[in-house]
Amino acid sequence: MTSPSLPARLFRTQPVPTGEQAESHGLKRSLGAFSLTMLGVGGTIGTGIFFTMAEAVPKAGPSVILSFLIAAFTAGLTALCYAELAARIPASGSSYSYVYATLGEFLAYVVAACILLEYGLSASATAIGWSEYLNNFLQNAFGWQITEVLRTPMFVSGKDGLEIHWGHFNLPPILLVFLCGVLLMRGVRESAAVNTTLVCIKILILIFFAAIALSGFHAENFTPFFAGDPAKGQGGMTGVTAAAATVFFSFIGLDTVTTGGAEAKNPRRDVPLGIIAALVIVTVCYLLVAVTALGAQPAAKFEGQEAGLAVILQNVTGQVWPALILSAGAVISVFSVTFASLFGQTRILYAISRDGLIGKSFQEVNSVTRVPTRNTIVVCLMAALVAGSVDSGYLWDMVSMGTLTAFAIVSAAVPVIRWRDAAEDKHKFQVPFGPYFVPVLSILSCLYIMKDLSRTTYTVFGVWMAAALIGYFAYGMQNSRLQNAKP
């Protein structure tokens, strides 16, 4: 019997699970539409509003509102694509599983590398931002401050490039990742219940912020609307697009919903509902807080501002207690962002391992909790190491790069599966306007945002992808479950 040709091996597809095949492969089905929505909201709200305003506003000024709208529009297009694929492919691997079932093994592996980068670095970046609010809370509540050596990383992005501060280590993010890891290993039902509580706290805190910030609203803070120097990549539509690439990081939690496909009670219905509901909640919250924050504080003050929303409240009211409440809320609720990112990465690794493309140890499930424990430990250790030693300035755009690449490839999968499964049940969710319009627009939107990412981001991403492809050709291709399946 002759071996399949190289193209046949690269583009072989995994059968779409149906009936008995759609079982959870050892994971426990306990998540409903509400829990999945809360998982998406929990993994999304927090990153953009609590942290990235300080990164995005200097690039676009008040027109950063347009940046959020562009990012939301792109995320919305992609969310529709994800919703259709989730209705047809009830799996835990998110983008990876969808591409594997439509475009083939090689592109699935590429997408897997992108989303592992996305979830891993986003967990680290949000944990870093969390420490800023923890320090702000301790200072306002008790007059304490975490010593600089224990709250600043070793590797920092300075004006002249990389700076190394020997002896420095950011301890709070490591503690946060550890706590998330403990919760993840207790079981998915318990984890989802805690996550839902934290998400509700987070939304209430953001409404609290908007209400107080509105009392200090000044319309003149929006003039000039397109602030910044275009020669430096700031101001005008150049600045808007550059900021959109940064704040797109804020929408990555939406695809976390799909990683719970194998643990959803009714994945074909609940996952699409969770994606769309999370998108609506996230977009409304982001725009509400962004507008009130810019109205309460001139755009020039956002650059380099730590715990920015808490500082805005303190300046608006002239009192400490509003900032104290917001910092406490951020400390509690941003836990859910890091938790959702770590949850997503563990489930992606589980799916890839189950398919034989990486080592089998990543698919081992605890007999009692039904959680991939070893997988979770490895993910948390790596996230903690990055969070403790690297400046978050290196992470934001890398996460956006991985996300946008994965989103573009996933969007291309919709026309393929619609054409291939034309006779499938028409009651499943489908993107509007036919199988081509929304996916093509989604791909073009992703490419539009990607064009203004930095050269350094492209270089580092290229190195990461090269390493991933070496892993595929050296191990994954030969050990693929499809490669070794009996005819």
KEDO-145942 format. One record per residue (C-alpha): residue in one letter; x, z, y. Coordinates in steps of 0.05 Angstrom, whole numbers, padded with zeros to 5 digits, always signed. Layout:
BEGIN
AXZY/...
***
This chain:
BEGIN
M+00000+00000+00000/T+00030-00022+00067/S+00034+00027+00125/P-00009+00013+00186/S+00025-00025+00243/L+00050+00014+00304/P-00008-00009+00349/A-00058+00011+00295/R-00027+00080+00291/L-00025+00089+00367/F-00098+00069+00377/R-00131+00098+00315/T-00192+00138+00334/Q-00221+00202+00307/P-00293+00199+00280/V-00345+00230+00325/P-00369+00295+00291/T-00443+00292+00270/G-00487+00339+00230/E-00446+00384+00186/Q-00382+00356+00215/A-00400+00383+00283/E-00389+00455+00260/S-00341+00498+00300/H-00283+00495+00250/G-00278+00571+00247/L-00296+00587+00319/K-00360+00625+00332/R-00419+00590+00365/S-00445+00641+00416/L-00445+00606+00485/G-00508+00582+00519/A-00517+00538+00581/F-00514+00598+00629/S-00450+00625+00598/L-00418+00556+00601/T-00439+00547+00674/M-00408+00615+00690/L-00345+00594+00653/G-00340+00532+00697/V-00355+00570+00762/G-00308+00625+00742/G-00252+00576+00729/T-00263+00540+00795/I-00285+00583+00853/G-00227+00624+00876/T-00169+00577+00871/G-00191+00533+00929/I-00223+00583+00975/F-00180+00644+00965/F-00112+00609+00963/T-00107+00535+00980/M-00135+00538+01051/A-00065+00560+01073/E-00036+00498+01039/A-00089+00447+01058/V-00109+00464+01129/P-00039+00451+01158/K-00043+00380+01130/A-00112+00361+01156/G-00133+00413+01208/P-00209+00422+01214/S-00218+00355+01178/V-00200+00392+01114/I-00276+00395+01107/L-00273+00320+01092/S-00218+00335+01041/F-00264+00382+01004/L-00319+00330+01006/I-00273+00276+00978/A-00248+00322+00924/A-00320+00343+00907/F-00343+00270+00905/T-00287+00252+00857/A-00300+00313+00815/G-00374+00297+00815/L-00362+00226+00789/T-00317+00253+00735/A-00366+00309+00718/L-00419+00257+00703/C-00371+00222+00656/Y-00353+00288+00622/A-00427+00305+00615/E-00442+00241+00577/L-00382+00249+00532/A-00399+00322+00519/A-00469+00301+00499/R-00440+00252+00448/I-00378+00289+00424/P-00390+00364+00412/A-00317+00387+00406/S-00272+00441+00435/G-00216+00395+00457/S-00247+00372+00523/S-00213+00310+00551/Y-00167+00306+00491/S-00224+00303+00440/Y-00263+00253+00481/V-00205+00205+00488/Y-00185+00213+00415/A-00255+00191+00394/T-00255+00130+00440/L-00188+00104+00465/G-00143+00127+00409/E-00091+00178+00388/F-00034+00159+00435/L-00076+00163+00499/A-00108+00227+00472/Y-00039+00258+00466/V-00022+00236+00537/V-00086+00268+00562/A-00070+00331+00522/A-00003+00336+00556/C-00037+00329+00624/I-00089+00382+00612/L-00040+00431+00581/L+00000+00423+00646/E-00064+00432+00686/Y-00089+00495+00652/G-00020+00527+00643/L+00003+00519+00715/S-00066+00535+00745/A-00067+00601+00708/S+00001+00617+00737/A-00016+00594+00807/T-00080+00634+00812/A-00045+00696+00784/I+00006+00689+00840/G-00047+00684+00893/W-00082+00745+00863/S-00022+00788+00877/E-00028+00772+00952/Y-00098+00802+00954/L-00077+00861+00911/N-00022+00877+00961/N-00071+00869+01019/F-00121+00916+00985/L-00068+00969+00971/Q-00044+00966+01042/N-00114+00972+01073/A-00139+01024+01024/F-00079+01070+01014/G-00025+01046+01063/W+00018+01024+01004/Q+00055+00960+00995/I+00086+00931+00932/T+00160+00926+00945/E+00182+00856+00962/V+00230+00852+00903/L+00171+00862+00855/R+00122+00815+00890/T+00164+00754+00906/P+00190+00702+00855/M+00262+00684+00840/F+00252+00609+00853/V+00223+00594+00922/S+00207+00530+00959/G+00245+00535+01025/K+00256+00489+01084/D+00320+00463+01053/G+00292+00456+00983/L+00298+00504+00925/E+00321+00575+00942/I+00341+00625+00888/H+00330+00698+00903/W+00367+00736+00849/G+00336+00800+00826/H+00266+00783+00851/F+00208+00781+00803/N+00133+00777+00817/L+00104+00832+00774/P+00029+00833+00792/P+00014+00763+00764/I+00046+00783+00698/L+00000+00843+00693/L-00061+00799+00708/V-00042+00749+00654/F-00032+00807+00605/L-00102+00834+00620/C-00133+00766+00611/G-00097+00758+00545/V-00124+00825+00520/L-00195+00804+00538/L-00188+00736+00505/M-00166+00767+00440/R-00228+00812+00437/G-00274+00753+00423/V-00311+00698+00459/R-00378+00733+00467/E-00347+00795+00499/S-00302+00751+00542/A-00361+00709+00566/A-00401+00771+00585/V-00344+00800+00627/N-00331+00731+00658/T-00404+00725+00679/T-00403+00793+00714/L-00339+00774+00751/V-00368+00708+00773/C-00429+00742+00803/I-00384+00790+00841/K-00343+00731+00867/I-00404+00693+00893/L-00430+00756+00928/I-00362+00767+00960/L-00359+00696+00987/I-00429+00702+01015/F-00407+00767+01048/F-00347+00731+01078/A-00388+00674+01105/A-00440+00720+01137/I-00387+00760+01175/A-00343+00701+01192/L-00404+00666+01222/S-00409+00722+01274/G-00341+00700+01300/F-00356+00625+01297/H-00326+00582+01354/A-00344+00508+01355/E-00281+00493+01395/N-00239+00510+01333/F-00260+00442+01306/T-00228+00404+01364/P-00187+00362+01354/F-00219+00348+01286/F-00160+00308+01260/A-00102+00354+01277/G-00029+00346+01258/D+00027+00296+01263/P+00015+00232+01222/A+00090+00219+01219/K+00096+00283+01176/G+00038+00265+01132/Q-00009+00308+01173/G-00070+00291+01214/G-00116+00230+01210/M-00140+00204+01143/T-00069+00210+01116/G-00074+00285+01126/V-00144+00286+01098/T-00123+00250+01034/A-00060+00293+01026/A-00103+00356+01034/A-00154+00328+00985/A-00099+00321+00933/T-00082+00395+00943/V-00153+00422+00943/F-00171+00379+00882/F-00136+00436+00845/S-00198+00475+00864/F-00244+00434+00819/I-00206+00437+00753/G-00249+00493+00726/L-00306+00444+00716/D-00275+00414+00655/T-00264+00483+00626/V-00338+00481+00607/T-00322+00426+00557/T-00269+00467+00522/G-00325+00512+00497/G-00360+00455+00461/A-00343+00482+00392/E-00369+00551+00412/A-00433+00527+00445/K-00500+00541+00411/N-00526+00471+00429/P-00466+00432+00455/R-00501+00365+00465/R-00550+00397+00514/D-00515+00459+00541/V-00446+00430+00558/P-00474+00374+00604/L-00520+00424+00637/G-00462+00473+00647/I-00418+00420+00679/I-00469+00395+00729/A-00495+00464+00748/A-00424+00489+00758/L-00407+00430+00803/V-00467+00442+00848/I-00452+00517+00855/V-00378+00506+00868/T-00387+00452+00921/V-00439+00492+00960/C-00395+00554+00960/Y-00332+00516+00980/L-00365+00481+01039/L-00399+00545+01063/V-00334+00586+01064/A-00290+00529+01091/V-00335+00516+01150/T-00343+00589+01169/A-00269+00603+01160/L-00249+00546+01205/G-00301+00567+01256/A-00274+00638+01257/Q-00200+00621+01261/P-00161+00563+01293/A-00130+00515+01243/A-00059+00530+01268/K-00063+00601+01242/F-00075+00582+01169/E-00004+00560+01154/G+00035+00611+01113/Q-00022+00661+01117/E-00025+00710+01058/A-00094+00736+01036/G-00123+00690+01090/L-00197+00706+01082/A-00185+00780+01086/V-00143+00771+01149/I-00198+00729+01181/L-00250+00784+01170/Q-00203+00836+01199/N-00191+00794+01261/V-00265+00777+01271/T-00290+00849+01265/G-00229+00887+01289/Q-00239+00933+01231/V-00206+00943+01163/W-00267+00955+01118/P-00291+00882+01114/A-00221+00859+01094/L-00217+00917+01045/I-00282+00895+01011/L-00261+00822+01008/S-00192+00839+00980/A-00223+00884+00928/G-00272+00829+00909/A-00216+00778+00904/V-00174+00824+00861/I-00233+00833+00814/S-00262+00763+00814/V-00200+00720+00814/F-00188+00750+00746/S-00242+00702+00721/V-00203+00641+00747/T-00141+00660+00709/F-00182+00679+00649/A-00218+00611+00647/S-00153+00572+00653/L-00121+00611+00596/F-00185+00603+00554/G-00183+00528+00565/Q-00110+00521+00546/T-00118+00561+00482/R-00177+00517+00460/I-00140+00452+00475/L-00080+00475+00434/Y-00127+00495+00378/A-00158+00425+00377/I-00090+00389+00379/S-00062+00432+00324/R-00124+00421+00281/D-00111+00347+00286/G-00039+00355+00263/L-00005+00332+00327/I+00029+00400+00338/G+00047+00458+00292/K-00007+00489+00248/S+00005+00559+00275/F-00036+00542+00338/Q-00100+00534+00297/E-00096+00601+00260/V-00159+00642+00275/N-00166+00718+00269/S-00213+00734+00211/V-00251+00787+00251/T-00255+00761+00324/R-00252+00687+00306/V-00202+00678+00362/P-00136+00638+00357/T-00093+00700+00368/R-00023+00672+00360/N-00042+00613+00403/T-00067+00661+00457/I-00004+00702+00456/V+00041+00641+00466/V-00001+00614+00523/C-00002+00681+00559/L+00073+00691+00552/M+00088+00622+00582/A+00038+00632+00639/A+00066+00701+00655/L+00138+00674+00656/V+00120+00619+00706/A+00077+00665+00749/G+00131+00717+00753/S+00189+00672+00771/V+00164+00610+00808/D+00135+00601+00878/S+00063+00576+00877/G+00082+00521+00926/Y+00112+00484+00866/L+00049+00489+00825/W-00012+00466+00866/D+00004+00391+00868/M+00030+00389+00796/V-00037+00416+00773/S-00074+00363+00813/M-00030+00309+00785/G-00044+00328+00713/T-00118+00336+00727/L-00127+00270+00763/T-00090+00232+00708/A-00133+00263+00654/F-00197+00251+00693/A-00181+00177+00703/I-00168+00166+00629/V-00230+00205+00608/S-00273+00163+00656/A-00248+00100+00621/A-00275+00128+00555/V-00348+00125+00577/P-00357+00049+00574/V-00322+00048+00507/I-00366+00099+00473/R-00429+00070+00505/W-00412+00001+00479/R-00392+00027+00411/D-00453+00072+00402/A-00504+00027+00436/A-00556+00044+00383/E-00547+00119+00391/D-00604+00165+00413/K-00624+00145+00484/H-00646+00216+00499/K-00573+00239+00506/F-00547+00248+00577/Q-00520+00183+00607/V-00484+00169+00672/P-00531+00133+00722/F-00525+00059+00742/G-00500+00035+00675/P-00435+00048+00636/Y-00386+00018+00686/F-00403+00035+00759/V-00392+00110+00758/P-00331+00109+00712/V-00296+00055+00752/L-00311+00090+00817/S-00285+00155+00787/I-00219+00122+00767/L-00210+00090+00836/S-00225+00157+00870/C-00172+00192+00826/L-00121+00139+00843/Y-00138+00144+00917/I-00124+00219+00918/M-00061+00212+00875/K-00028+00163+00923/D-00010+00217+00974/L+00022+00266+00925/S+00096+00278+00938/R+00153+00241+00905/T+00177+00307+00876/T+00109+00316+00842/Y+00115+00247+00810/T+00186+00261+00788/V+00170+00327+00754/F+00107+00298+00723/G+00148+00240+00695/V+00198+00288+00663/W+00141+00329+00632/M+00107+00267+00604/A+00174+00241+00576/A+00184+00307+00539/A+00113+00305+00513/L+00120+00234+00487/I+00184+00252+00451/G+00144+00306+00416/Y+00091+00256+00396/F+00138+00205+00366/A+00183+00257+00334/Y+00127+00300+00304/G+00055+00283+00322/M+00051+00212+00297/Q+00079+00229+00229/N+00037+00293+00219/S-00028+00268+00248/R-00088+00286+00205/L-00110+00214+00209/Q-00041+00191+00185/N-00046+00235+00124/A-00120+00227+00110/K-00137+00198+00042/P-00168+00128+00045/
***
